């Protein structure tokens, strides 16, 4: 069993928290884009207040532990591991609650290269607890705006976790899916579930647009977020996202498996 002290040490050693790989420059640029209502950074969240750069920086300092000093503009960003641990406890409480009810869940990630294993562990445990792990809209196409222009992607599920693939991908030896911030995949998935007469998820678990898009539609949503993804923390502040866990989301996939073990243990779902 992974203890709180053990997980704290792992977070710092793996740079999932403490001094992280995300740079201050990247985070500040995305705060500016969010303040300008750039949909690539809103990722499905509809801001209810005039979130400017100053307000966003103050929010991220409270929720993640980044420096609140606007004069700090270059160098590594920082996540307070105590905030990560507290958010993981809240994350585990929501997973434990849905597991006790045996309620349907939907999982999805825009970081399949990094986080598929983390969510896959959760999906396996929830399924074993009697929850239906939903896979609506499998194979459906969705047009997503990327830095290369509008590209058609396909909704797919691996180990019960939603993701999108680019055309021609998915063959043996290829990456497990595309990096994606868009809320469109979860909107397509939820619409497909509704069209089929349900069930609809009582909890959506994931990151990026999967969480923000579902939360904005009124579904309970929880997920992981880096310091350059302010949308989840704004959603949490507004009440459309239940839990946003601050963590570097760009580290090797194996670094996240201890987090999954910790969450499942706290949720009384240890496998």
Secondary structure as UniProt FT lines:
FT   HELIX           4..14
FT   STRAND          18..23
FT   HELIX           24..35
FT   TURN            36..37
FT   HELIX           39..42
FT   TURN            43..44
FT   HELIX           53..64
FT   TURN            70..71
FT   STRAND          76..79
FT   HELIX           81..101
FT   STRAND          105..108
FT   HELIX           112..128
FT   TURN            129..130
FT   TURN            136..139
FT   STRAND          141..146
FT   TURN            147..148
FT   STRAND          149..158
FT   TURN            159..160
FT   STRAND          161..166
FT   TURN            167..168
FT   TURN            172..173
FT   HELIX           184..195
FT   TURN            196..197
FT   STRAND          203..207
FT   HELIX           208..216
FT   TURN            217..218
FT   STRAND          221..225
FT   TURN            227..228
FT   HELIX           230..238
FT   STRAND          243..246
FT   HELIX           253..256
FT   HELIX           257..266
FT   TURN            267..268
//
